[in-house]
Amino acid sequence: MNMKAQDQLELRALPGNDRCIDCGRRSPQWASATLSVFMCLECSGQHRSLGTHVSFVRSVKMDSWSPKQIASMRAGGGNDACRAFLADKGGIDTSVLGSASIPEKYDTPAGQLFQQVIKARVEGTPEPTELPESSAGSDDSDGESADDDGGGGKKKLASIRGEAKVMEGFGSSPHPKHKKRRWRRILGSGVAVIGAIATVGLSRRKGKKPVSRVSLSTRV
């Protein structure tokens, strides 16, 4: 369902939500349901490039919002609360005049911890305090486990490719190679037949006696 007007007024009243968290433009019409911040249209495009696991961007007026997402926006405390949290836990300068880019602000351990804190507040569980480990390490470990499978994955892929090669041409239609061979045989047979007919014709012509011309004499 769309966000109710009352919910919009309540969320916009939170400290800092009257401006875009990243560039400071007034009356932002977009928000991140995971980071609980408001932003302008231009900055929302950069938030989208981070992926929905980092910043799940929604239009305040046009997109649908679940009750849990609206509760997350409340639990975040507004743009100012997010700035203060990132500065305290990650030493990140999130001010409008700061040099940190949008990925450097939110795609960080401090940004992940802020999301976990918001989730804990919504679910009523204890808030985490320790910064999570970098997600890059987990991605590398997954890649290593995939490579260290004893070559089973590669063998399986090769097996699949082999089966595909064996099954190629299976069915009522012959394999293209077989088609070429068949046409070659047909053409070869046709040429041989034509040659035989020509040979017979020539031999007949040679053995045929020439037609004698009879001269007609007239009586005097």
C-alpha positions as CSV (number, residue, x, y, z in Angstrom):
1,M,0.0,0.0,0.0
2,N,1.1,3.6,-0.5
3,M,2.4,5.5,2.4
4,K,-0.4,7.4,4.1
5,A,-0.2,11.2,4.3
6,Q,-0.1,11.1,8.1
7,D,2.9,8.7,8.0
8,Q,4.6,11.0,5.5
9,L,4.1,14.0,7.8
10,E,5.4,12.1,10.8
11,L,8.5,10.9,9.1
12,R,9.3,14.2,7.5
13,A,9.1,15.8,10.9
14,L,12.1,13.7,12.1
15,P,15.4,15.7,12.5
16,G,17.0,16.2,9.1
17,N,14.3,14.7,6.9
18,D,13.3,18.0,5.4
19,R,16.5,17.8,3.2
20,C,18.4,15.2,1.2
21,I,20.9,13.5,3.5
22,D,23.6,13.6,0.8
23,C,23.3,16.9,-1.1
24,G,21.0,18.9,1.2
25,R,18.2,19.6,-1.3
26,R,14.9,20.6,0.2
27,S,11.8,18.4,0.2
28,P,13.3,15.0,-0.8
29,Q,10.8,12.7,-2.4
30,W,12.7,9.4,-2.1
31,A,13.8,7.3,0.9
32,S,15.8,4.3,1.8
33,A,13.8,1.7,3.7
34,T,17.0,-0.1,4.9
35,L,18.9,3.0,6.0
36,S,15.8,5.0,7.1
37,V,16.9,8.2,5.4
38,F,15.4,10.7,2.9
39,M,17.1,11.7,-0.3
40,C,16.5,13.6,-3.6
41,L,15.9,12.0,-7.0
42,E,19.5,12.4,-8.2
43,C,21.1,10.9,-5.1
44,S,18.6,8.1,-5.1
45,G,20.1,6.8,-8.3
46,Q,23.5,6.5,-6.6
47,H,21.8,4.7,-3.7
48,R,20.2,2.2,-6.1
49,S,23.6,1.4,-7.5
50,L,24.7,0.1,-4.1
51,G,22.1,-2.7,-4.3
52,T,19.0,-3.3,-2.3
53,H,20.9,-5.1,0.4
54,V,22.6,-1.8,1.2
55,S,20.0,0.8,0.3
56,F,16.4,-0.2,-0.7
57,V,15.1,3.0,-2.4
58,R,11.4,3.8,-2.6
59,S,9.4,6.8,-3.7
60,V,7.6,8.3,-0.8
61,K,4.5,9.0,-2.8
62,M,4.4,6.6,-5.7
63,D,5.8,3.3,-4.4
64,S,4.1,0.9,-2.0
65,W,5.3,0.7,1.6
66,S,4.8,-2.2,4.0
67,P,4.1,-1.5,7.7
68,K,7.5,-2.9,8.6
69,Q,9.3,-0.6,6.2
70,I,7.5,2.4,7.7
71,A,8.3,1.2,11.2
72,S,12.0,1.0,10.1
73,M,11.8,4.6,8.9
74,R,10.6,5.6,12.3
75,A,13.2,3.5,14.1
76,G,16.0,5.1,12.3
77,G,15.3,8.5,13.9
78,G,15.8,10.6,10.8
79,N,18.7,11.8,8.6
80,D,20.5,13.5,11.5
81,A,20.5,10.3,13.6
82,C,22.0,8.4,10.7
83,R,24.8,11.0,10.2
84,A,25.6,10.9,13.9
85,F,25.7,7.1,14.0
86,L,28.1,6.8,11.0
87,A,30.3,9.5,12.4
88,D,30.5,7.8,15.8
89,K,30.9,4.2,14.7
90,G,32.8,4.6,11.5
91,G,34.4,8.1,11.7
92,I,32.6,9.0,8.5
93,D,32.0,12.6,7.5
94,T,28.4,12.6,6.1
95,S,28.0,16.3,6.0
96,V,26.9,17.9,2.7
97,L,30.3,19.5,2.3
98,G,32.2,16.3,3.2
99,S,34.4,14.4,0.8
100,A,33.0,11.0,1.4
101,S,31.1,9.5,-1.5
102,I,27.7,7.7,-1.1
103,P,29.3,4.2,-1.2
104,E,32.0,5.3,1.3
105,K,29.2,6.4,3.6
106,Y,26.8,3.5,3.5
107,D,28.5,0.4,2.0
108,T,30.7,0.1,5.1
109,P,30.7,-1.8,8.4
110,A,29.2,1.2,10.1
111,G,26.4,1.3,7.5
112,Q,25.7,-2.4,8.0
113,L,25.7,-2.0,11.8
114,F,23.2,0.9,11.5
115,Q,20.9,-1.4,9.4
116,Q,21.2,-4.1,12.1
117,V,20.3,-1.6,14.9
118,I,17.2,-0.5,13.0
119,K,16.1,-4.1,12.5
120,A,16.6,-4.8,16.2
121,R,14.5,-1.8,17.2
122,V,11.7,-2.9,14.9
123,E,11.8,-6.5,16.1
124,G,12.3,-5.5,19.8
125,T,15.6,-7.4,20.2
126,P,18.8,-6.2,21.8
127,E,20.7,-3.8,19.6
128,P,24.1,-5.0,18.3
129,T,27.1,-2.8,19.2
130,E,30.0,-4.5,17.3
131,L,30.9,-3.6,13.8
132,P,30.4,-6.5,11.4
133,E,33.2,-7.9,9.4
134,S,33.7,-6.8,5.9
135,S,31.5,-8.6,3.4
136,A,34.4,-8.8,0.9
137,G,36.0,-11.5,3.1
138,S,32.9,-13.7,3.0
139,D,32.7,-13.3,-0.8
140,D,36.3,-14.4,-1.1
141,S,35.8,-17.4,1.0
142,D,32.8,-18.5,-1.0
143,G,34.8,-18.2,-4.2
144,E,37.6,-20.3,-2.7
145,S,35.1,-23.0,-1.6
146,A,33.8,-23.1,-5.1
147,D,37.3,-23.5,-6.6
148,D,38.3,-26.1,-4.0
149,D,35.6,-28.6,-4.8
150,G,38.1,-31.0,-6.3
151,G,37.2,-30.0,-9.8
152,G,33.8,-31.6,-9.5
153,G,32.1,-28.5,-10.8
154,K,34.3,-28.4,-13.9
155,K,33.9,-32.1,-14.5
156,K,30.2,-31.8,-14.2
157,L,30.2,-28.9,-16.7
158,A,32.4,-30.9,-19.1
159,S,30.0,-33.9,-18.7
160,I,27.0,-31.7,-19.5
161,R,28.8,-30.3,-22.6
162,G,29.6,-33.8,-23.7
163,E,26.0,-35.0,-23.3
164,A,24.9,-32.0,-25.3
165,K,27.4,-32.9,-28.1
166,V,26.2,-36.5,-28.1
167,M,22.5,-35.5,-28.1
168,E,23.1,-33.0,-30.9
169,G,21.1,-34.0,-33.9
170,F,19.0,-36.5,-31.9
171,G,15.5,-37.0,-33.3
172,S,13.8,-37.2,-36.7
173,S,16.2,-34.6,-38.3
174,P,19.7,-36.0,-39.0
175,H,22.8,-34.2,-37.9
176,P,24.0,-31.5,-40.3
177,K,27.2,-33.4,-41.0
178,H,25.1,-36.5,-42.1
179,K,23.0,-34.3,-44.3
180,K,26.1,-33.0,-46.1
181,R,27.4,-36.5,-46.6
182,R,24.0,-37.7,-47.9
183,W,23.8,-34.9,-50.4
184,R,27.4,-35.6,-51.6
185,R,26.4,-39.2,-52.2
186,I,23.3,-38.2,-54.1
187,L,25.2,-35.6,-56.2
188,G,28.0,-38.2,-56.9
189,S,25.4,-40.8,-58.0
190,G,23.7,-38.2,-60.3
191,V,27.0,-37.2,-61.9
192,A,27.8,-40.9,-62.5
193,V,24.5,-41.6,-64.1
194,I,24.8,-38.6,-66.3
195,G,28.2,-39.6,-67.4
196,A,27.1,-43.2,-68.2
197,I,24.2,-41.8,-70.3
198,A,26.6,-39.6,-72.2
199,T,29.0,-42.4,-72.8
200,V,26.3,-44.7,-74.2
201,G,25.1,-41.9,-76.5
202,L,28.6,-41.3,-77.9
203,S,29.2,-45.0,-78.5
204,R,25.9,-45.3,-80.3
205,R,26.8,-42.3,-82.4
206,K,30.1,-43.8,-83.4
207,G,28.7,-47.2,-84.3
208,K,26.0,-45.8,-86.5
209,K,26.5,-46.0,-90.3
210,P,26.5,-42.8,-92.2
211,V,23.4,-42.1,-94.3
212,S,24.2,-42.5,-98.1
213,R,22.9,-39.9,-100.4
214,V,21.2,-41.2,-103.6
215,S,21.7,-38.9,-106.6
216,L,18.7,-38.8,-108.8
217,S,19.3,-38.8,-112.6
218,T,16.8,-37.5,-114.9
219,R,15.9,-39.1,-118.2
220,V,16.8,-37.3,-121.4
